[in-house]
Amino acid sequence: MVNRVWQTYRTVLFCRFFANYFALILIPVIVAAVLTNFFVVRLIERDAETLNNTIMQHFSEQTDDIFAALERDMVNMLSTVSVKNFLRTSGDRAELTQYYEWIHSLMQQMNKLDSGNLACKSFLYFTSEDLVIDGNTYNSKDEYFKEQYPIKETDTPSYFANFTDKKSMFFTGPHTVFERPPFTRDIISTHSNIAALMSYPFNSSNPDVYLAVNLDLDKLRERLGIQEKWVTDTMLVNTLGSVLITNGLSELQPDSFASMIRTQPEQTLFLNQNTKALSYTKSRFNDTWYYVSMIDLPTLMKPARTIRMITFALLGMFIVVGGLASYYLSRRLYNPIREIKTGLELQHQHLDGVPGLHGGNEFDTIKRFSHLLISKNKELIQTVNGMFPIVQEQFIARVLFGEYRDSLSIEYYAKEIAFPYNPVEAATVLCIEIQYYSAFVDQLSETSKSFMLAELKEKILKLSPAKIWVCQTRVDQLACVLHHEEDRDPKETTNVIKLLLEHPYYKASIGIGKMIHSVAALHQSYNHALSMLKYKSLNTGAEICSEQRVWKERASSDSFLSAHEVNRIFNRYKAGDYKNLLQSVFDLLDAGMRSNANAHQMKNLGTDVLNTWARAVESERNDFDISVYSEWFAAINRCVIWEEMRQTFRDIHGVLFRSIEPSDRKQQFAEILAYIRDHYNEELSIEYFAEQMNMSAGHFSRMFKEEVGEKYVEYIAKYRISKAKEFLLETDLKIDDIAEQIGYWGRNSFIRNFRRYEGITPAKYRAIHQS
């Protein structure tokens, strides 16, 4: 009885949940499905028709333009002086030289006409004399159509019947042309052509000459093709319904087409079969032509059909999901309290020994666990309060970066982290950049650097905790916000901070930003302070970079080498005057020091010098990889003081312009050969030795062959094979052990190389010599 009551109650719950789901979700879904089906789908269908019409219109215009261009070319060809003069002199054999000159002129013009996209062979057919001229030859009519343009015998009568009466852009029927070498009967290939004819004089019914432009039917079919999935075929049809050209296999009934153009307006779909439709567009080039596309309706209307199916599928899915959700909720609603209690107990199993935590009903248990969660939350709040200084420092950094620029967002976030501030107060931002001297940069760990920055922040804050904000904006950069009265210069505080920054391990540069009058504008002062740091010098000790100092000590020296200095470096290098190359750099550094040039200028100048040195060296030899040059450029940019710049160039000069005498090079290669003989059983990469000699792998390989007489790989392989022969004859080691002893990774590679140099396998070599 109780179970039946529960089943009835669960059914009621299910009906209530499903009724709510139906009212809140299913009704809007059904309405949306109906609207989609009757409006959106119809709109898609209309858009599909419009798209097809647009494509057909664009296609017809392009095709008409092709025919119009062909017609213009033919008219221009027949209107040339060469045609007129030739016709005038053709009967006068006294001007024979002039006669042949006009023939060659016509041949050249025919070649130009044949360069079109659709023309494959054009010729002039003269009616008054036995002559045909094309772009390559001129000949009698019989000889021309027998050797140069052989036509299938069954197509000949209909083809030559076209050369009568006046013709103006007249298209012949398709005819088959054989392609074969002249004066042979070997047919290489056949292809189908149609020809466009035009007679001259243009209005004469008894013309003197016909211009025949043979069109490549395959190319014309390709041009007729529309690259859309729903278009299965495209045809050029006349008013009688006869298909002139088609790029597919579809057939068109003349009666059906004639009925379509009488009853259906242009660019509308005409149902031809159950799944096929026709659409036509009248040609602007010829009033008797129509462009007809055969359309696959299922493909064209596929988006609409897909949306309709998706709509019904989604509607069914919503019904199923609603039923499952209602069933699930009605089944689980009777025990939510028990689930909450079970979950709390599982989350706090480690507190099973706490007295009074368990027992009683579910509500009592939940209440006790809630008190426990509140106490844990208080502990978490205390931990978060300890993180407030870090959070506040991050907030200051975000304000300086300009992430919070409006007063409302700054006020909101400051309130969230309990950060006190005056929104309208004069302030100046100082940017402190820390650059470690090269003598200490490798000795100090990242932890030591972090502790030094933390200690520096504490010292600055002790000057006036209420008036100074300090945060770390980058790994090597601090930002100080000095709050002061508007008529007071922060220079005094800046000088005190400068004294704190004097340190033997690093050089500190202070960039002073412009004064601002609200916290929302702090990013402007910060960016200004950053720009001041660009003018830091290469002098030792802490320094202040402000606008007054920049204008007072601005350098007049150039940041790049002049063309004269570049040429002087190249000349000294070619002369082998390496010592003065280094001295010239020192002179440039001394000049920069005298003119108070800043670090940015001098590093640009040093980079330009190194680039010129590298170009000079690379013009004769290629001993250094790009990674070496990259490290040298980075070393120049890491320089902090003048002496480091000098030392960096000393080091670069010592490596880059190190001269190696031939005897020294022989000694080096002798040492390399000795090393190979002592370590032949180890991995001996060419890159290792090239790096030892400051050469690229390719340059080392060339030098090795010059000094030793054979390639590096060949030398190592032969030496290992010689040692292998000693092991084969003097020991009983197995082949695998010998391969390992002489440096091969496997038995197969050892046997393959042994056979390459000795002609036999190692085992056979041992057997022959031991016997």
Secondary structure, DSSP 8 states (H G I E B T S, - for coil): -HHHHHHHHHHHHHHHHHHHHIIIIIHHHHHHHHHIIIIIHHHHHHHHHHHHHHHHHHHHHHHHHHHHHHHHHHHHHHTSHHHHHHHHHTT-GGGHHHHHHHHHHHHHHHHHHHTSSSEEEEEEEETTTTEEEESS-EE-HHHIIIIIS-B-GGGHHHHHTTSSS--EEEE---EEEEE--TT-----EEEEEEEEEEEESTT-SS-SEEEEEEEEHHHHHHHH----TTEEEEEEEETT--EEEESSS----HHHHHHHHHHS-TT--EE-SSSEEEEEEE-SS-TTEEEEEEEEHHHHTHHHHHHHHHHHHHHHHHHHHHHHHHHHHHHHTT-HHHHHHHHHHHHTGGGTTSTTSS-S-HHHHHHHHHHHHHHHHHHHHHHHHHTHHHHHHHHHHHHHHTS--SHHHHHHHHHHTT----SS--EEEEEEEEEE-HHHHTTS-HHHHHHHHHHHHHHHHHH-TTTEEEEEEETTEEEEEEE--TTS-THHHHHHHHHHT--SSEEEEEEE---BSSGGGHHHHHHHHHHHHTT--S-SS-EEE-HHHHHHS---S-SS--HHHHHHHHHHHHHT-HHHHHHHHHHHHHHHHHTT--HHHHHHHHHHHHHHHHHHHHTT---S-HHHHHHHHHHHHH--SHHHHHHHHHHHHHHHT----HHHHHHHHHHHHHHHHHSTTS---HHHHHHHTT--HHHHHHHHHHHHSS-HHHHHHHHHHHHHHHHHHH----HHHHHHHTT-SSHHHHHHHHHHHHSS-HHHHHHHHH-
